[in-house]
Each structure stands twice: as structure tokens, then as C-alpha cells.
């Protein structure tokens, strides 16, 4: 299931690994390097086709300040926080309860219900675009932050339930049985016994969902039309003029938009890694 430690491989395999690792890393980082260079280029470089060469001038402050001056990106970033934070709270909260129910309680059709949550993860969002948009228009949720929060929470609930159910299922069941024998209510078992034990999993899941929702572009453009509820991923297109492409500003805006999830990952790195490796040490 987990990869073998590199120290256990043959000397030849270790040599190939050490040689190929920096090469793969450079190839993987090339798009990010291109965006970083474009974000500080002069517009004339892009017009001349100088996408990968050394910039003729460094317009770091000019380009990044122009992003805030030429577009309401601060408003878009605020909208992204208004959409992402409630979605994470709702999706993770619901998944903790459903994961607890599916992992602990034995009832008829529990396996079928769990498979329904799992199957929902494999439905391509694109085929749901038309019915979801029509439903949001009929219910008044179209072009609102509330609509995006509810639809994101609904679509993420399947993956979150699968994630939390597997972690709660791995807990020692005797611990829960002992609490029941002592007369502890089910809610207190869930709140004071189960949730503290799966705290690393909750932290890891919160980071994942925050990144998924923050970086969403599809539903942001399908369910939102105006600037009042537009998140930053959909709002970046406003940096391009109607008749002229300003890729240096779009690149700078993309770097700014990517900072919050990156910052959250580094802040939660310890809990994120602990949550992902929790099942490996059981």
C-alpha cells in the first residue's frame, strides 16, 4: 500500500532515484516558474513572444499593484473566503456525523448507503451542470454566495464522508463500548471520545477541502454571473481587457489568488501530514 523506503532498494535503484528526482521536480515546477516570470514581465515581452527567456525588465511592483488597481480582486478574495470557510465547516461537520454513523452503527442498508456516498465521488460534475444551474435559478440560489456554499458542501460531502468513515472505522470499538457501558450518551461519545481521536484527520480534510473549494473555477463560472458573489478564480478574467490580453496581470493575479491555500497548508502542515499518515501506524 505504502511505497518502500528508498534505503531498502538496491544501490542502482537508489542512484536512479536520486538522479531522476531533481529532473522530475524541475519539470513539475516549470509551469509555476513560467507564471512567476510572466507576472513580473513587461507587456512588450509577451507581445514579442518572450515567454521563457529572461525578462527585459522587472515590473514586480507595477504588475502586482496594477492587479489591485485595475480589478476588484480584494472583493473577489473576500468572496472566496465567504464561500470557502462555511463550506469547509458544513462539509466536514456533516461528514464527521455521517462517518460516525456509518462506521459505528450497524443497521440495514448501511453498506448500500456508504456505497452511495462513494459512488457520488465518481460522477463527473460537468454532466450535472445544466440541472444544477436550472435548480439554482428556480430556487433563487443562482448568483449568490449561499448557493455556491450549499452546492460545494453537497458535492464535497461524499468524499468527506468516505474519508471520515474510514478513520472512525479504524478506531478501537472497545473504547466506544466501554463508554456505553458507563452510561455515556451517544452524543457525548461522539463529541468527547471520537472527535478528539480523529482531530488530525479533520485537520487534513479541512486543508484538502479548503484547497478544492478555493481553487474551484467550474462552479464559480456556472453558478455566478456578477461580481457580487464571484470568487477570485472566476474574477481573474476581469484582468484581461475586452480587446487586449494582459497575461502579465493575469499571472500576477493568479499568484495572489494561490497564496491563501498555500499559506493554510504551511500553517496546518503538521496536522495535515499527521492526518494523512494516521492510518499507516494503526
Secondary structure as the mmCIF struct_conf table of DSSP 4:
data_model
#
loop_
_struct_conf.conf_type_id
_struct_conf.id
_struct_conf.beg_label_comp_id
_struct_conf.beg_label_asym_id
_struct_conf.beg_label_seq_id
_struct_conf.end_label_comp_id
_struct_conf.end_label_asym_id
_struct_conf.end_label_seq_id
HELX_LH_PP_P HELX_LH_PP_P1 UNK A 2 UNK A 5
HELX_RH_3T_P HELX_RH_3T_P1 UNK A 6 UNK A 8
BEND BEND1 UNK A 9 UNK A 9
HELX_RH_AL_P HELX_RH_AL_P1 UNK A 11 UNK A 39
TURN_TY1_P TURN_TY1_P1 UNK A 40 UNK A 40
BEND BEND2 UNK A 41 UNK A 41
HELX_RH_AL_P HELX_RH_AL_P2 UNK A 43 UNK A 47
TURN_TY1_P TURN_TY1_P2 UNK A 48 UNK A 49
BEND BEND3 UNK A 51 UNK A 53
BEND BEND4 UNK A 56 UNK A 57
HELX_RH_AL_P HELX_RH_AL_P3 UNK A 60 UNK A 70
BEND BEND5 UNK A 71 UNK A 71
HELX_RH_AL_P HELX_RH_AL_P4 UNK A 73 UNK A 104
TURN_TY1_P TURN_TY1_P3 UNK A 108 UNK A 109
HELX_RH_AL_P HELX_RH_AL_P5 UNK A 110 UNK A 120
TURN_TY1_P TURN_TY1_P4 UNK A 121 UNK A 122
BEND BEND6 UNK A 123 UNK A 123
HELX_RH_3T_P HELX_RH_3T_P2 UNK A 125 UNK A 128
HELX_RH_AL_P HELX_RH_AL_P6 UNK A 129 UNK A 138
TURN_TY1_P TURN_TY1_P5 UNK A 139 UNK A 140
TURN_TY1_P TURN_TY1_P6 UNK A 142 UNK A 143
BEND BEND7 UNK A 144 UNK A 144
HELX_RH_AL_P HELX_RH_AL_P7 UNK A 145 UNK A 169
TURN_TY1_P TURN_TY1_P7 UNK A 170 UNK A 170
BEND BEND8 UNK A 171 UNK A 171
HELX_RH_AL_P HELX_RH_AL_P8 UNK A 173 UNK A 181
TURN_TY1_P TURN_TY1_P8 UNK A 182 UNK A 183
HELX_RH_AL_P HELX_RH_AL_P9 UNK A 186 UNK A 188
HELX_RH_PI_P HELX_RH_PI_P1 UNK A 189 UNK A 194
HELX_RH_AL_P HELX_RH_AL_P10 UNK A 195 UNK A 197
TURN_TY1_P TURN_TY1_P9 UNK A 198 UNK A 198
HELX_RH_AL_P HELX_RH_AL_P11 UNK A 199 UNK A 214
TURN_TY1_P TURN_TY1_P10 UNK A 215 UNK A 215
HELX_RH_AL_P HELX_RH_AL_P12 UNK A 218 UNK A 222
BEND BEND9 UNK A 223 UNK A 223
BEND BEND10 UNK A 226 UNK A 226
TURN_TY1_P TURN_TY1_P11 UNK A 227 UNK A 228
BEND BEND11 UNK A 229 UNK A 229
HELX_RH_AL_P HELX_RH_AL_P13 UNK A 232 UNK A 235
HELX_RH_3T_P HELX_RH_3T_P3 UNK A 236 UNK A 239
BEND BEND12 UNK A 240 UNK A 240
BEND BEND13 UNK A 242 UNK A 243
HELX_RH_AL_P HELX_RH_AL_P14 UNK A 247 UNK A 267
TURN_TY1_P TURN_TY1_P12 UNK A 268 UNK A 268
HELX_RH_AL_P HELX_RH_AL_P15 UNK A 269 UNK A 276
TURN_TY1_P TURN_TY1_P13 UNK A 277 UNK A 277
HELX_RH_3T_P HELX_RH_3T_P4 UNK A 278 UNK A 281
#
